[in-house]
Amino acid sequence: MSNSYEKVITNVLIAIGFIVVIAFIGFLLAFPIKWLWNYNMPYLFGLQEIDWWRAWCLHMLCSLLFKSSYSNSK
């Protein structure tokens, strides 16, 4: 009986670890967007600098809008 509880706990810990890794990768991918925005946009257009949260949101928005849905299968 304790073996099944150990499996459940292991699966929950794996799921939590997976979520943490995905969130870390998302914030890591948002860093270039944050840096490029804060370097260019205030100078070019007078816009304000953005923080990590807004860079991450911008990254997610761009990935949804510009993701290629082209399929090569027939």
TORMIKOL-312679 format. One record per residue: x, y, z of N, C-alpha, C in turn. Coordinates in nm, 2 decimals, padded with zeros to 4 digits, always signed. Example, Ala and Ser with C-alpha at 12.3 -4.5 7.8 and 13.67 -1.06 7.14 Angstrom:
! TORMIKOL-312679
+01.32_-00.57_+00.78_+01.23_-00.45_+00.78_+01.32_-00.33_+00.78
+01.28_-00.22_+00.71_+01.37_-00.11_+00.71_+01.29_+00.00_+00.79
END
This chain:
! TORMIKOL-312679
+00.08_-00.12_+00.00_+00.00_+00.00_+00.00_+00.09_+00.13_+00.00
+00.20_+00.13_+00.07_+00.28_+00.24_+00.07_+00.36_+00.26_-00.06
+00.37_+00.15_-00.14_+00.43_+00.16_-00.27_+00.35_+00.24_-00.36
+00.22_+00.23_-00.36_+00.13_+00.32_-00.45_+00.14_+00.46_-00.41
+00.15_+00.49_-00.28_+00.17_+00.63_-00.23_+00.30_+00.69_-00.28
+00.40_+00.61_-00.28_+00.54_+00.65_-00.32_+00.53_+00.68_-00.47
+00.46_+00.60_-00.55_+00.45_+00.63_-00.69_+00.37_+00.76_-00.72
+00.27_+00.79_-00.64_+00.19_+00.91_-00.66_+00.28_+01.03_-00.62
+00.35_+01.02_-00.51_+00.43_+01.13_-00.47_+00.54_+01.15_-00.57
+00.60_+01.05_-00.62_+00.70_+01.06_-00.72_+00.65_+01.13_-00.85
+00.53_+01.09_-00.89_+00.47_+01.15_-01.01_+00.44_+01.30_-00.99
+00.39_+01.33_-00.87_+00.36_+01.47_-00.84_+00.49_+01.55_-00.84
+00.60_+01.50_-00.78_+00.72_+01.57_-00.78_+00.78_+01.59_-00.92
+00.76_+01.49_-01.00_+00.81_+01.50_-01.14_+00.73_+01.60_-01.22
+00.60_+01.61_-01.19_+00.52_+01.71_-01.26_+00.55_+01.85_-01.21
+00.58_+01.87_-01.08_+00.62_+02.00_-01.03_+00.75_+02.04_-01.09
+00.85_+01.94_-01.09_+00.98_+01.97_-01.15_+00.97_+02.01_-01.30
+00.88_+01.94_-01.37_+00.86_+01.97_-01.51_+00.81_+02.12_-01.53
+00.71_+02.16_-01.45_+00.65_+02.29_-01.45_+00.76_+02.39_-01.42
+00.84_+02.37_-01.32_+00.95_+02.46_-01.29_+01.05_+02.48_-01.40
+01.09_+02.37_-01.46_+01.18_+02.37_-01.57_+01.12_+02.45_-01.69
+01.00_+02.42_-01.73_+00.93_+02.49_-01.84_+00.93_+02.64_-01.81
+00.89_+02.68_-01.68_+00.89_+02.82_-01.65_+01.02_+02.89_-01.66
+01.13_+02.82_-01.61_+01.26_+02.87_-01.62_+01.31_+02.89_-01.76
+01.28_+02.79_-01.85_+01.31_+02.81_-01.99_+01.23_+02.92_-02.05
+01.11_+02.94_-02.02_+01.03_+03.05_-02.07_+01.09_+03.19_-02.03
+01.13_+03.20_-01.90_+01.20_+03.33_-01.86_+01.33_+03.34_-01.92
+01.40_+03.23_-01.95_+01.53_+03.24_-02.01_+01.52_+03.29_-02.16
+01.41_+03.24_-02.22_+01.39_+03.28_-02.36_+01.34_+03.43_-02.37
+01.28_+03.48_-02.26_+01.23_+03.61_-02.26_+01.34_+03.72_-02.24
+01.46_+03.67_-02.19_+01.57_+03.77_-02.17_+01.61_+03.84_-02.29
+01.63_+03.77_-02.41_+01.67_+03.85_-02.53_+01.57_+03.95_-02.57
+01.44_+03.92_-02.55_+01.33_+04.02_-02.59_+01.34_+04.14_-02.50
+01.36_+04.11_-02.37_+01.37_+04.22_-02.27_+01.49_+04.31_-02.30
+01.60_+04.25_-02.33_+01.73_+04.32_-02.36_+01.71_+04.41_-02.49
+01.66_+04.34_-02.59_+01.65_+04.41_-02.72_+01.55_+04.52_-02.71
+01.44_+04.50_-02.64_+01.34_+04.60_-02.63_+01.39_+04.72_-02.55
+01.46_+04.70_-02.44_+01.51_+04.81_-02.35_+01.62_+04.88_-02.42
+01.69_+04.81_-02.51_+01.80_+04.88_-02.58_+01.75_+04.96_-02.70
+01.65_+04.92_-02.77_+01.61_+04.99_-02.89_+01.49_+05.08_-02.88
+01.38_+05.03_-02.82_+01.25_+05.10_-02.82_+01.25_+05.23_-02.75
+01.31_+05.25_-02.64_+01.31_+05.39_-02.58_+01.39_+05.49_-02.67
+01.49_+05.44_-02.73_+01.57_+05.53_-02.82_+01.49_+05.56_-02.95
+01.44_+05.46_-03.01_+01.37_+05.48_-03.14_+01.23_+05.54_-03.13
+01.15_+05.50_-03.04_+01.01_+05.54_-03.03_+00.97_+05.61_-02.90
+01.06_+05.63_-02.81_+01.03_+05.69_-02.68_+00.94_+05.61_-02.59
+00.94_+05.48_-02.61_+00.87_+05.39_-02.53_+00.94_+05.36_-02.40
+00.87_+05.31_-02.30_+00.93_+05.28_-02.17_+00.99_+05.14_-02.17
+01.09_+05.12_-02.08_+01.15_+04.99_-02.06_+01.05_+04.89_-02.01
+01.08_+04.76_-02.03_+00.99_+04.66_-01.98_+01.06_+04.57_-01.88
+00.99_+04.50_-01.80_+01.04_+04.41_-01.70_+01.03_+04.27_-01.75
+01.08_+04.18_-01.66_+01.08_+04.03_-01.70_+00.94_+03.98_-01.74
+00.84_+04.02_-01.66_+00.70_+03.97_-01.68_+00.65_+04.01_-01.81
+00.67_+04.14_-01.85_+00.62_+04.19_-01.98_+00.70_+04.13_-02.09
+00.83_+04.10_-02.07_+00.91_+04.04_-02.18_+00.86_+03.90_-02.20
+00.83_+03.83_-02.09_+00.78_+03.69_-02.10_+00.64_+03.69_-02.17
+00.56_+03.78_-02.14_+00.43_+03.79_-02.21_+00.44_+03.82_-02.35
+00.53_+03.91_-02.39_+00.56_+03.95_-02.53_+00.62_+03.82_-02.60
+00.70_+03.75_-02.54_+00.75_+03.63_-02.60_+00.64_+03.53_-02.63
+00.55_+03.51_-02.53_+00.44_+03.41_-02.55_+00.35_+03.46_-02.66
+00.32_+03.59_-02.66_+00.23_+03.65_-02.77_+00.30_+03.63_-02.91
+00.42_+03.66_-02.92_+00.49_+03.64_-03.05_+00.50_+03.49_-03.09
+00.52_+03.40_-02.99_+00.52_+03.26_-03.03_+00.38_+03.21_-03.08
+00.28_+03.27_-03.02_+00.14_+03.23_-03.06_+00.11_+03.29_-03.20
+00.15_+03.42_-03.22_+00.11_+03.48_-03.35_+00.19_+03.44_-03.47
+00.32_+03.41_-03.44_+00.41_+03.39_-03.56_+00.46_+03.25_-03.57
+00.40_+03.16_-03.49_+00.44_+03.02_-03.50_+00.40_+02.96_-03.64
+00.48_+02.89_-03.70_+00.45_+02.83_-03.83_+00.36_+02.71_-03.82
+00.25_+02.71_-03.89_+00.16_+02.60_-03.89_+00.17_+02.52_-04.02
+00.28_+02.54_-04.10_+00.29_+02.48_-04.22_+00.32_+02.33_-04.20
+00.25_+02.24_-04.27_+00.27_+02.10_-04.26_+00.31_+02.05_-04.40
+00.41_+01.96_-04.40_+00.47_+01.91_-04.52_+00.40_+01.77_-04.56
+00.31_+01.72_-04.47_+00.25_+01.59_-04.50_+00.14_+01.61_-04.61
+00.12_+01.50_-04.68_+00.02_+01.50_-04.79_-00.10_+01.42_-04.75
END
